[in-house]
Amino acid sequence: MKSISVTSTFSVFDSREDLALEVNELMGQAIKIRKKAYAPYSKFRVGAAILLDNGKVVLGSNQENAAYPSGLCAERVAIFQAGAIYPDAKILKIAISATADDKEISDPIPPCGACRQSIAEYEFRQDVPIEIYFMGAVGKVYKSDSLKNLLPLMFDKNFL
């Protein structure tokens, strides 16, 4: 038997204010759009802002449904919208912010597994890494230079 080791490395910023201006503004849009999340069941609100290579920003917030699997996370709302409206644009950066109605979340909240797989599809297709920044409502911001860092053993079309 042989073992493999998988390592992930993140940049950690103490707060939004430590980010580059462009990323700080993108995170600000993620924070603003998360207030429009429809989250009556979980009370957990997430906003995502995507910067495309054409300079456009596409936003998404989580949208819940009483039949839980029918809802959609903020990241997928934004990434699918970007793919539908700007199919030829490359995704450069994604900023994600999450909070809860009943408590303040200060730990950075990464994308869920389904969102990671969806982001992976776009990163693989465009053959350019997507920078992913994520935070709670306040506090530290984590940066991943690529989705591969969050999902190192990616499933992609090469397996089909």
trRosetta pair geometry for C-beta under 8 A, 3 or more apart (Angstrom, degrees):
i j d omega theta_ij theta_ji phi_ij phi_ji
6 152 4.7 157 -164 88 126 159
6 153 7.0 -70 -99 -36 153 97
8 144 7.5 -30 -173 -122 110 109
8 149 5.0 107 -145 -178 93 77
8 150 7.0 78 -135 -84 141 34
8 152 6.7 -129 -72 -48 94 119
9 145 8.0 6 86 7 91 111
9 149 6.7 -86 50 -142 58 122
10 142 4.7 -12 175 -165 140 101
10 143 6.2 145 -169 65 79 47
10 144 5.7 -45 -110 -79 88 68
10 149 7.1 134 -76 154 72 136
11 142 7.3 141 75 -162 52 50
11 143 4.1 -13 58 57 102 110
11 145 7.8 84 -8 -50 106 87
12 140 5.8 -15 -169 -167 95 122
12 141 7.5 151 -158 77 48 48
12 142 5.9 -20 -102 -104 70 67
12 143 7.7 -155 -69 19 27 78
13 16 7.5 88 117 -88 129 18
13 18 4.1 -177 -167 86 105 120
13 19 5.6 50 -177 -64 174 74
13 140 6.5 148 78 -158 52 65
13 141 4.3 -11 59 58 108 98
13 142 7.9 -160 22 -73 76 22
13 143 7.0 58 -13 -18 105 109
14 18 5.4 96 42 -20 80 147
14 140 6.1 -54 -139 -102 27 73
15 18 5.6 110 58 -2 62 98
15 138 7.7 -18 -129 -177 96 71
15 139 6.8 -98 -100 -165 73 16
15 140 7.1 -66 -71 -90 42 33
15 141 7.0 68 -175 -9 14 100
16 19 5.7 -44 -167 10 49 117
16 24 5.3 107 168 -134 89 86
16 27 5.3 -155 -129 97 112 146
16 28 7.4 105 -175 -60 145 77
16 135 7.1 -80 -67 -11 88 172
16 141 6.1 99 -82 -41 53 136
17 24 6.9 57 -106 -121 28 135
18 141 7.5 -172 62 36 101 116
19 23 4.2 -113 169 92 121 112
19 24 4.3 160 79 -62 111 80
19 27 6.5 107 38 -1 167 138
19 133 7.1 50 -118 -143 138 153
19 141 6.2 -20 -60 71 117 159
20 23 4.8 78 59 14 84 105
20 24 6.8 -153 88 -11 37 90
21 24 5.6 -56 -143 36 29 114
21 25 6.3 28 159 -17 64 106
22 25 6.0 -57 -152 36 27 109
22 26 6.5 28 150 -19 62 107
22 51 7.4 54 163 -104 107 163
22 93 8.0 119 128 30 106 160
23 26 5.4 -51 -146 36 36 115
23 27 6.3 37 153 -19 67 103
23 93 6.5 -114 -108 -179 88 157
23 95 6.7 150 -167 -81 72 122
23 133 6.0 116 -170 -37 116 163
24 27 5.8 -52 -148 37 30 110
24 28 6.4 38 148 -25 61 103
25 28 5.3 -48 -150 30 34 119
25 29 6.8 36 151 -19 63 98
26 29 5.8 -52 -157 32 34 110
26 30 6.7 36 145 -19 64 102
26 49 4.9 -175 -176 103 75 127
26 51 5.5 -62 -107 -43 136 115
26 57 6.8 -159 -120 -126 84 126
26 93 6.1 23 163 109 174 126
26 95 4.2 147 127 -12 98 140
26 133 7.5 104 95 48 119 136
27 30 5.3 -49 -150 34 39 115
27 31 6.4 42 150 -20 67 102
27 49 7.2 -154 -85 41 20 128
27 95 4.3 -134 -83 -171 59 140
27 97 6.3 99 -167 -49 82 119
27 133 6.2 -77 -78 113 108 133
27 135 6.9 40 -151 21 127 128
27 141 6.9 -48 -108 -117 154 142
28 31 5.6 -51 -149 35 32 113
28 32 6.4 32 152 -19 64 106
29 32 5.6 -51 -144 37 34 112
29 33 6.2 26 159 -14 67 108
29 47 7.7 -155 126 151 54 126
29 49 4.0 95 92 -98 110 151
29 57 6.1 10 122 159 174 145
29 59 6.1 -116 156 -94 108 114
29 95 7.1 101 60 69 87 131
30 33 6.1 -58 -142 41 27 104
30 34 6.4 35 156 -30 62 104
30 47 4.2 146 178 111 59 100
30 48 5.7 3 -127 -122 103 16
30 49 4.2 -113 -59 -2 80 100
30 59 7.6 -172 -95 -132 49 88
30 74 7.9 95 -153 151 90 142
30 95 4.3 -137 -24 111 140 97
30 96 5.9 -145 -163 -111 147 17
30 97 4.5 129 121 8 109 101
31 34 5.9 -50 -150 23 28 114
31 35 7.7 37 151 -25 56 95
31 47 6.0 -179 -75 59 11 144
31 97 4.7 -9 -80 67 68 164
31 137 7.9 98 -130 -146 102 57
32 35 6.3 -51 -174 16 37 113
32 47 6.9 151 62 -166 41 165
33 36 5.6 -56 -166 34 53 111
33 37 7.9 84 138 -49 66 76
33 47 4.0 137 79 -146 84 118
33 48 7.4 -70 85 45 134 39
33 49 6.7 145 15 -66 134 90
33 59 4.4 -170 -91 -175 158 125
33 60 6.9 84 142 64 143 19
33 61 5.0 -153 148 -56 89 104
33 74 7.5 130 115 -150 113 122
34 37 5.4 -8 -168 -26 54 115
34 45 4.7 110 169 143 93 100
34 46 5.6 -97 -124 153 108 12
34 47 2.8 -101 -49 -25 81 105
34 61 5.6 158 -112 -122 36 105
34 62 8.0 28 -136 12 76 87
34 74 6.8 -24 -101 -98 80 156
34 97 5.6 -107 -25 87 147 95
34 98 7.0 -167 -136 -105 147 35
34 99 6.6 107 136 24 141 97
35 45 7.0 52 -92 167 27 150
35 47 7.4 1 0 -59 55 134
35 61 7.9 -86 49 -113 33 149
36 47 7.7 82 40 -98 82 109
36 61 5.0 169 82 8 82 163
37 45 3.9 168 43 -140 143 86
37 46 6.2 102 -96 41 146 49
37 47 6.8 -117 -50 -65 106 74
37 61 4.0 -135 -81 167 69 114
37 62 4.8 27 -146 53 115 77
37 63 7.3 -139 -157 -69 65 47
37 74 6.8 -57 -100 -74 110 112
38 61 7.4 111 2 113 64 110
38 62 7.3 -129 53 107 59 64
38 63 4.9 35 47 -132 111 62
38 64 5.7 -140 111 31 82 76
39 42 5.3 -66 -171 61 100 88
39 43 5.9 135 129 -101 107 13
39 44 5.7 -138 -169 58 144 46
39 45 5.1 -142 14 -79 149 69
39 62 5.9 51 -74 91 106 113
39 64 5.3 99 -115 -11 47 127
39 101 7.5 -179 97 -29 116 115
40 43 7.7 10 -164 -68 19 62
40 64 6.4 -147 35 73 69 131
41 64 5.2 -154 27 160 108 151
41 66 7.1 152 -66 -105 135 50
41 68 7.4 -128 108 -92 161 88
42 64 6.4 -177 9 -89 100 147
43 100 5.6 55 122 -167 91 81
43 101 3.9 -92 -171 28 102 114
43 102 5.7 37 138 -8 147 99
44 62 7.4 -1 102 60 80 159
44 98 6.7 4 178 -172 90 106
44 99 7.7 -179 -153 95 54 33
44 100 5.1 -27 -102 -102 65 82
44 101 7.8 -100 -61 -2 31 80
45 61 7.1 -16 -167 -165 85 109
45 62 6.7 -163 -144 40 42 110
45 98 6.9 163 88 -151 49 58
45 99 5.5 -13 62 64 96 78
45 100 7.2 162 16 -99 76 26
45 101 7.0 90 -15 -50 109 80
46 61 6.6 156 86 -154 57 60
46 62 4.6 68 46 -24 98 115
46 73 6.4 -17 78 -165 147 79
46 74 4.0 -143 111 0 98 132
46 75 7.5 -46 141 -24 131 78
46 96 6.7 -8 -171 -168 101 94
46 97 7.2 166 -151 87 56 44
46 98 4.5 -15 -100 -101 83 89
46 109 7.3 -116 -108 104 109 138
47 59 7.2 -23 -169 -164 94 96
47 60 7.3 156 -157 86 51 50
47 61 5.1 -22 -102 -99 69 85
47 74 5.5 -150 -122 -155 16 153
47 96 7.2 168 87 -149 50 48
47 97 5.3 -5 56 58 95 90
47 98 7.8 -176 21 -77 61 47
48 59 7.0 150 85 -158 59 49
48 60 4.6 -8 58 61 104 95
48 61 7.5 -179 19 -79 72 38
48 74 4.1 151 -6 135 101 101
48 75 4.7 141 -80 -89 160 52
48 77 7.2 146 45 61 120 90
48 78 4.2 -127 97 1 115 148
48 79 7.7 -40 129 -30 148 80
48 94 6.1 -14 -167 -170 103 100
48 95 7.0 155 -154 81 51 51
48 96 5.1 -9 -103 -100 81 79
49 57 5.7 -5 -174 -174 99 111
49 58 7.5 154 -157 77 50 42
49 59 5.4 -15 -103 -103 71 75
49 78 7.0 -140 -99 -134 17 152
49 94 7.3 155 79 -156 46 51
49 95 4.7 -7 56 55 96 102
50 57 6.7 153 75 -157 49 56
50 58 4.6 -16 58 59 107 91
50 59 7.6 -162 19 -73 76 29
50 60 7.7 33 -11 2 106 104
50 78 5.0 151 -14 155 115 119
50 79 6.5 132 -70 -84 153 60
50 82 5.2 -64 92 -60 150 146
50 91 5.6 -50 -170 -138 116 105
50 93 7.2 167 -153 88 48 52
50 94 5.2 -15 -102 -103 76 77
50 95 8.0 -162 -72 22 33 67
51 55 7.9 -28 -166 -145 85 25
51 56 7.9 158 -151 86 46 42
51 57 5.7 -23 -96 -101 61 80
51 91 7.6 107 76 -162 50 60
51 92 4.9 -52 100 62 96 106
51 93 4.4 17 40 51 114 95
51 94 7.8 -148 20 -70 72 35
51 95 7.9 55 -16 -9 98 98
52 55 7.0 -34 79 35 80 21
52 56 4.8 1 43 61 121 85
52 57 7.4 -161 9 -81 82 30
52 58 6.8 57 -30 -7 113 104
52 82 6.3 173 -71 -152 120 118
52 86 5.7 11 -139 107 167 158
52 89 4.0 17 -174 156 129 134
52 90 6.7 136 -161 73 72 41
52 91 6.1 -50 -104 -100 66 47
52 92 6.6 134 -144 3 14 92
53 89 5.6 -178 44 -166 82 80
53 90 4.3 35 -10 54 129 92
53 91 7.8 -81 -20 -44 84 9
53 92 5.6 125 -68 -47 69 109
54 86 6.3 -144 28 -153 138 139
54 89 4.7 -78 -3 -114 112 120
56 86 6.2 174 59 -57 146 154
56 89 6.9 -49 42 -133 115 169
58 78 5.3 136 119 -165 95 82
58 79 8.0 128 100 -84 132 25
58 81 5.3 178 -178 99 125 108
58 82 4.2 -171 40 -76 164 90
58 85 6.9 165 -105 50 128 131
58 86 7.4 -139 -52 19 133 121
59 78 5.9 -81 164 -107 16 107
59 81 8.0 -27 64 75 41 152
60 74 4.6 143 114 -173 91 62
60 75 6.7 159 82 -80 136 8
60 76 7.2 -162 161 72 159 37
60 77 3.2 156 -156 89 119 97
60 78 2.9 -123 -2 -45 120 79
60 79 7.4 -55 -9 -3 154 55
60 81 6.3 173 -74 13 107 129
61 74 4.9 -20 -137 -110 24 103
61 77 6.6 -42 46 67 32 156
62 71 6.9 35 176 164 89 116
62 72 6.9 -167 -147 97 59 52
62 73 5.3 -30 -106 -140 95 40
62 74 4.6 -60 -46 -42 68 81
62 77 7.2 -168 -96 -9 30 132
63 71 5.7 -169 100 -155 59 81
63 72 5.2 12 53 51 97 86
63 77 6.3 108 -1 -81 110 137
64 68 7.5 -29 -158 -122 90 58
64 71 4.2 -18 -129 -110 39 145
65 68 6.8 178 75 -93 77 17
65 70 3.9 -59 74 86 153 106
65 71 4.4 -168 11 -61 84 78
67 70 4.4 54 88 1 99 123
68 71 6.2 -47 -161 12 43 110
72 76 5.2 -114 -175 85 100 118
72 77 5.3 121 119 -62 119 87
73 76 5.0 84 62 14 85 101
73 77 7.0 -145 96 -9 41 88
73 111 7.3 108 143 -151 150 83
73 112 6.1 -156 -81 26 158 118
73 114 6.9 147 4 82 132 110
73 115 5.1 -77 86 -66 149 120
74 77 5.6 -54 -146 34 32 114
74 78 6.3 24 159 -13 66 108
74 96 7.0 139 91 -134 124 92
75 78 6.0 -62 -152 40 28 107
75 79 6.0 16 158 -13 67 113
75 94 6.8 50 -134 -178 97 141
75 96 6.3 -14 -76 -99 103 126
75 111 5.0 16 -29 -120 169 117
75 112 8.0 -174 32 29 131 78
75 115 4.0 66 75 -152 137 130
75 118 7.1 143 120 74 102 126
75 119 6.7 -46 165 -55 125 111
76 79 5.8 -54 -130 43 33 104
76 80 5.7 28 169 -15 68 110
76 114 7.0 -27 -55 125 138 101
76 115 5.5 -120 -43 -106 90 80
76 118 5.1 61 -105 64 93 174
77 80 6.6 -63 -145 41 18 103
77 81 6.3 17 156 -18 58 114
78 81 5.8 -61 -147 38 27 111
78 82 6.3 29 156 -21 65 106
78 94 7.4 134 103 -135 139 105
79 82 5.6 -49 -147 34 33 113
79 83 6.4 32 153 -17 63 106
79 91 7.1 -7 -126 -88 89 155
79 94 7.6 -16 -73 -102 101 134
79 115 7.9 137 8 -154 138 81
79 118 5.7 134 84 137 147 114
79 119 6.2 -126 -97 -89 159 67
79 122 6.1 -128 -168 -23 117 150
80 83 5.6 -52 -147 39 34 113
80 84 6.2 33 153 -19 65 108
80 118 7.5 -52 -53 -172 90 134
81 84 5.7 -57 -145 38 31 110
81 85 6.0 10 165 -3 68 113
82 85 6.4 -65 -135 47 24 95
82 86 5.7 -41 -172 50 65 102
82 89 6.9 -100 178 76 97 118
82 91 6.4 74 134 -84 157 106
83 86 7.6 -65 -101 67 12 61
83 87 5.9 47 -176 -108 55 66
83 122 6.8 -122 -75 -97 115 116
84 87 7.1 6 -134 -65 10 89
86 89 3.8 -3 149 11 120 126
90 126 4.6 129 -126 -162 93 142
90 128 5.3 25 -167 50 138 142
91 94 6.8 13 172 -51 121 95
91 119 8.0 -116 97 -148 157 82
91 122 5.6 38 13 143 134 134
91 123 7.5 -75 65 -76 115 66
91 126 6.8 176 27 9 77 161
91 130 5.0 6 107 -113 106 119
92 128 7.9 -38 -101 128 57 127
92 130 7.0 145 161 -131 11 65
92 131 6.7 -4 151 25 62 100
93 130 7.1 160 -97 -172 23 70
93 131 4.5 -21 -109 70 80 103
93 132 7.6 171 -159 -80 58 30
93 133 6.8 14 -175 0 104 105
94 119 7.0 -79 -9 -121 160 129
94 130 6.1 32 -6 162 105 115
94 131 7.3 180 26 91 63 55
94 132 5.0 -7 62 -115 103 72
94 133 7.0 -174 92 31 53 67
95 133 4.8 -13 -112 70 70 110
95 134 7.6 165 -163 -80 44 45
96 109 7.0 -112 128 85 112 85
96 110 7.7 84 81 -143 146 30
96 111 6.5 -154 -74 -64 171 82
96 132 7.1 4 2 -173 115 89
96 133 6.9 171 24 91 70 57
96 134 4.3 -11 67 -110 106 87
96 135 7.4 161 90 27 63 57
97 109 7.9 86 -164 46 26 108
97 134 7.5 179 -75 -153 39 56
97 135 5.4 -11 -111 70 78 89
97 136 7.3 44 -160 142 70 14
97 137 6.9 88 175 -103 102 36
98 105 6.0 -36 107 83 85 151
98 109 3.9 -38 38 52 138 151
98 134 7.8 12 -1 -170 102 97
98 135 7.7 -177 27 96 69 47
98 136 5.9 -56 72 -132 78 50
98 137 7.2 -79 97 -51 41 65
99 104 6.8 -30 -147 -138 103 51
99 105 5.2 -167 -122 29 51 105
99 136 6.4 94 -86 172 66 74
99 137 3.6 64 -94 -74 114 110
100 103 5.1 14 76 52 122 74
100 104 7.7 -145 50 -83 84 13
100 105 5.7 98 1 -34 92 111
104 136 7.6 92 161 142 66 123
104 137 5.3 -105 -158 58 77 141
104 138 6.5 -1 176 18 117 113
105 109 6.6 16 148 -41 142 121
105 136 3.6 -139 121 -160 87 120
105 137 5.1 111 56 -3 73 94
106 136 4.9 -161 -124 65 7 146
106 137 6.9 -55 -78 52 49 80
106 138 5.3 -33 -111 76 83 83
106 139 3.8 91 -169 -23 86 147
106 140 7.6 75 162 18 80 78
107 136 5.3 84 58 -47 39 131
107 139 7.2 -17 -64 88 21 150
107 140 7.8 -6 -138 52 36 106
108 134 5.0 103 -177 109 100 86
108 135 5.0 -55 -112 -112 80 39
108 136 6.1 -110 -84 -25 26 75
108 139 7.5 -128 -51 101 70 106
108 140 5.7 -74 -40 97 107 92
108 141 6.5 119 -99 -134 121 27
108 142 4.3 117 151 0 170 108
109 134 6.0 -117 73 167 50 116
109 135 7.3 12 24 113 73 18
109 136 5.7 95 -17 -89 97 65
110 116 8.0 26 149 -70 106 111
110 132 7.9 61 -143 137 84 130
110 134 5.3 132 -100 77 48 165
110 142 7.2 -43 -77 74 92 138
110 144 8.0 60 -127 -23 113 134
110 150 6.2 176 -172 -135 133 126
111 115 3.7 -120 -178 99 113 126
111 116 5.2 151 100 -59 115 72
111 119 6.5 84 88 -11 173 137
111 132 7.1 -74 -10 -165 118 142
111 134 7.1 -137 -29 -83 68 146
111 150 6.9 61 48 161 101 158
112 115 5.0 92 53 13 71 104
112 116 7.0 -128 100 -9 36 90
113 116 5.5 -52 -146 32 32 114
113 117 6.5 30 157 -17 65 103
114 117 5.9 -54 -152 35 32 110
114 118 6.5 31 151 -18 64 106
115 118 5.5 -54 -147 38 35 112
115 119 6.2 35 155 -18 68 104
116 119 5.8 -54 -146 38 30 109
116 120 6.2 38 151 -27 63 106
116 147 6.5 149 -159 -164 74 104
116 150 5.5 -137 -126 120 119 117
116 151 4.4 140 164 -52 124 131
117 120 5.4 -48 -148 30 32 119
117 121 6.9 42 152 -27 61 96
117 151 7.1 165 -73 -136 53 164
117 154 7.9 150 -118 -146 63 83
117 155 6.9 -5 -131 54 105 102
118 121 5.8 -45 -158 21 35 114
118 122 7.3 25 150 -8 62 102
119 122 5.9 -61 -159 40 39 107
119 123 6.1 35 149 -18 73 109
119 130 6.2 -128 -178 70 106 151
119 132 7.2 36 -174 -82 160 132
119 147 4.8 179 118 -103 111 139
120 123 5.6 -56 -141 40 32 109
120 124 5.9 32 160 -19 68 108
120 147 5.1 -162 -84 132 65 144
120 148 7.9 103 -119 -71 94 57
120 151 5.7 -72 -70 78 128 145
120 154 4.9 178 -153 -143 139 124
120 155 7.5 84 115 57 152 59
120 156 6.6 -126 148 -80 110 94
121 124 6.0 -57 -147 38 24 109
121 125 6.2 23 155 -19 61 112
121 156 7.4 160 -102 -123 54 81
122 125 5.6 -54 -142 38 31 112
122 126 6.1 11 166 -4 67 110
122 130 6.9 48 100 -48 107 146
123 126 6.5 -65 -141 46 24 96
123 128 7.3 -118 -150 74 64 48
123 129 6.5 20 -151 -131 114 36
123 130 4.9 -106 -90 -2 104 108
123 146 6.8 114 -159 -166 146 84
123 147 4.7 -157 -11 23 159 128
123 148 7.4 -149 130 -33 150 82
124 127 7.2 17 -180 -71 31 56
124 154 7.2 -178 -63 140 123 146
124 156 4.7 169 -122 -130 164 136
124 157 7.1 161 132 10 142 94
126 130 8.0 85 59 -56 131 98
129 145 6.0 3 158 146 147 76
129 146 3.7 -73 -144 -98 113 99
129 147 7.5 -171 -152 11 70 70
129 148 7.4 -74 -118 13 99 106
130 146 6.6 94 46 -136 54 50
130 147 5.6 29 53 -30 106 98
131 143 6.5 -12 -173 -166 98 100
131 144 7.2 163 -158 83 49 55
131 145 6.1 -31 -108 -138 77 38
131 146 7.6 -33 -84 -66 43 40
132 143 7.1 152 82 -154 49 50
132 144 4.5 -4 58 55 100 103
132 146 7.9 20 3 146 99 5
132 147 6.6 87 -26 -81 134 65
132 150 6.7 -27 59 -24 153 139
133 141 5.6 5 -173 176 100 113
133 142 7.1 164 -151 84 50 46
133 143 5.1 -16 -99 -99 77 78
133 144 8.0 -162 -70 23 35 65
134 141 7.1 158 77 -157 28 68
134 142 5.5 -18 61 59 82 93
134 144 7.9 12 7 1 104 101
135 138 7.7 -94 159 128 117 5
135 139 6.5 172 -165 76 104 73
135 140 6.6 -170 -124 98 95 45
135 141 4.4 -45 -67 -101 117 72
135 142 7.2 162 -74 15 62 68
136 139 5.8 22 47 45 108 115
144 147 7.2 83 120 -90 130 27
144 149 4.3 -170 -163 78 106 131
144 150 5.3 7 -150 -41 171 99
145 149 6.0 98 47 -27 73 143
146 149 5.2 117 65 -10 73 95
147 150 5.6 -61 -160 43 51 105
147 151 5.8 -13 158 34 85 105
147 154 7.4 71 118 -88 104 134
148 151 6.7 -79 -125 70 27 66
148 152 6.0 62 173 -113 68 50
148 154 6.4 -74 -110 -26 72 126
149 152 7.0 17 -133 -73 17 83
151 154 5.1 79 122 -84 105 83
155 159 5.8 -57 -156 21 77 149
156 159 6.5 120 65 3 47 95
157 160 5.4 -48 -159 22 55 118
